[in-house]
């Protein structure tokens, strides 16, 4: 029976913590960018009890994190992961901008707590995240 070697078990800890801290910072950066590009105040609306902004924001965040997971799992280096995370962030912003152009009243309707437009935005954000994660393979 092989004995447990703590140094062998903890060999990946530095990489884990580096990627985890970077992923948390990247997620925060994405949230900041997303909140900046939306013309309505998500957190204010959510505090008022509105569901649609919460659905749209949560799904956009999850869509980014799904793609970020693909970047972390498939990157060949830390820098590679950062580059793919930047691409994932760009694609999520592109989804929002594209839907905003396709549906002129999207933001107004989400701010008015209409779930339909929020669910459409959520679906596209999650789809983009899943597709991004799947495409980040070598």
Backbone torsions as a table, in degrees:
resi	resn	phi	psi	omega
1	UNK	NA	132.2	-178.1
2	UNK	-80.2	137.0	179.4
3	UNK	-81.7	153.7	178.9
4	UNK	-77.3	126.9	177.8
5	UNK	-109.2	108.2	-175.8
6	UNK	-59.4	-37.1	-179.8
7	UNK	-65.7	-33.8	177.4
8	UNK	-69.7	-41.0	-179.8
9	UNK	-65.0	-39.7	-176.2
10	UNK	-90.3	6.4	-176.8
11	UNK	-58.4	-34.6	-179.0
12	UNK	-90.4	2.1	-175.4
13	UNK	-62.0	-41.7	-179.6
14	UNK	-61.4	-45.3	178.1
15	UNK	-62.6	-40.7	178.1
16	UNK	-59.9	-51.6	-176.8
17	UNK	-66.1	-38.4	177.5
18	UNK	-60.9	-48.4	-179.6
19	UNK	-67.9	-38.6	-179.6
20	UNK	-65.0	-46.2	179.5
21	UNK	-64.2	-42.6	178.1
22	UNK	-63.0	-42.4	179.9
23	UNK	-63.6	-40.7	177.5
24	UNK	-64.6	-42.2	178.3
25	UNK	-66.3	-41.6	178.3
26	UNK	-64.9	-37.9	177.5
27	UNK	-65.4	-41.3	175.3
28	UNK	-62.9	-40.9	178.1
29	UNK	-64.2	-41.4	177.3
30	UNK	-62.2	-47.1	-179.4
31	UNK	-58.2	-43.6	178.5
32	UNK	-60.4	-48.0	-180.0
33	UNK	-61.6	-44.4	-178.4
34	UNK	-63.9	-45.0	178.9
35	UNK	-64.9	-30.4	-180.0
36	UNK	-72.6	-37.0	-176.0
37	UNK	-83.9	-18.1	178.7
38	UNK	-82.5	136.7	-176.0
39	UNK	-82.0	3.0	178.4
40	UNK	-119.7	154.2	-176.0
41	UNK	-88.3	93.6	-175.5
42	UNK	-53.2	-52.4	-174.0
43	UNK	-65.3	-36.2	176.4
44	UNK	-63.2	-45.8	-180.0
45	UNK	-65.6	-39.1	178.7
46	UNK	-65.7	-41.2	177.5
47	UNK	-62.5	-28.5	177.4
48	UNK	-78.4	-3.0	177.1
49	UNK	94.1	12.4	-179.6
50	UNK	-81.0	132.5	-175.3
51	UNK	-86.6	-40.6	-174.3
52	UNK	-56.6	-46.7	177.9
53	UNK	-63.9	-32.9	178.4
54	UNK	-67.0	-41.6	178.5
55	UNK	-63.1	-49.2	-177.4
56	UNK	-62.8	-47.7	-178.5
57	UNK	-66.3	-44.9	-179.0
58	UNK	-61.3	-42.1	-179.6
59	UNK	-69.6	-37.6	176.4
60	UNK	-62.7	-42.5	178.1
61	UNK	-63.1	-45.3	178.1
62	UNK	-65.1	-38.5	176.9
63	UNK	-60.3	-42.7	177.0
64	UNK	-65.1	-45.1	-177.7
65	UNK	-65.0	-36.0	175.2
66	UNK	-59.7	-46.8	178.3
67	UNK	-65.4	-38.4	177.7
68	UNK	-62.2	-39.1	176.1
69	UNK	-60.1	-41.7	176.6
70	UNK	-63.3	-39.5	178.7
71	UNK	-65.0	-43.1	-179.8
72	UNK	-66.1	-45.2	-175.7
73	UNK	-69.0	-30.2	-172.1
74	UNK	-111.1	-2.9	-177.4
75	UNK	-73.9	151.7	-179.7
76	UNK	-94.9	-9.8	177.3
77	UNK	-158.7	171.6	178.8
78	UNK	-64.8	-42.9	178.8
79	UNK	-63.1	-41.3	176.9
80	UNK	-57.9	-43.2	178.3
81	UNK	-62.3	-42.2	179.5
82	UNK	-63.8	-39.8	179.0
83	UNK	-64.2	-47.2	-179.7
84	UNK	-67.3	-32.1	175.5
85	UNK	-65.1	-39.1	176.5
86	UNK	-63.0	-39.3	176.9
87	UNK	-64.8	-41.9	178.4
88	UNK	-61.9	-42.0	177.9
89	UNK	-62.2	-46.2	179.1
90	UNK	-59.3	-43.3	-178.6
91	UNK	-65.2	-38.4	178.0
92	UNK	-65.9	-40.3	176.6
93	UNK	-64.5	-40.5	178.5
94	UNK	-61.8	-39.2	176.9
95	UNK	-60.6	-47.2	-179.7
96	UNK	-62.1	-48.0	-178.5
97	UNK	-63.3	-42.2	179.1
98	UNK	-61.7	-44.7	178.8
99	UNK	-68.8	-33.6	177.4
100	UNK	-65.5	-36.4	176.6
101	UNK	-72.0	-37.0	-179.0
102	UNK	-72.1	-33.7	-179.8
103	UNK	-122.7	95.9	-172.9
104	UNK	-55.8	-32.6	-176.3
105	UNK	-101.0	16.0	-177.3
106	UNK	-53.3	-53.0	-175.9
107	UNK	-65.7	-41.2	179.6
108	UNK	-62.7	-40.1	-178.6
109	UNK	-71.5	-37.1	176.3
110	UNK	-66.5	-44.5	178.4
111	UNK	-62.1	-28.6	177.8
112	UNK	-84.1	6.8	175.7
113	UNK	70.9	33.0	174.0
114	UNK	-85.9	121.5	-175.7
115	UNK	-73.1	-32.0	-177.4
116	UNK	-53.0	-57.2	179.0
117	UNK	-62.5	-34.6	178.9
118	UNK	-66.0	-38.5	179.5
119	UNK	-69.4	-38.3	176.2
120	UNK	-62.1	-47.4	177.9
121	UNK	-61.0	-41.9	179.2
122	UNK	-61.8	-44.5	-180.0
123	UNK	-62.2	-44.2	178.9
124	UNK	-66.3	-40.0	179.7
125	UNK	-64.5	-42.9	178.9
126	UNK	-68.4	-40.1	178.0
127	UNK	-62.0	-43.3	178.8
128	UNK	-63.2	-39.7	178.5
129	UNK	-65.2	-44.4	178.8
130	UNK	-64.2	-45.8	178.9
131	UNK	-63.3	-40.8	177.9
132	UNK	-61.3	-46.1	-179.3
133	UNK	-61.5	-41.3	-179.2
134	UNK	-68.2	-32.4	-178.5
135	UNK	-81.3	-12.5	-178.6
136	UNK	-87.4	56.4	178.2
137	UNK	-124.1	158.9	-179.4
138	UNK	-115.9	NA	NA
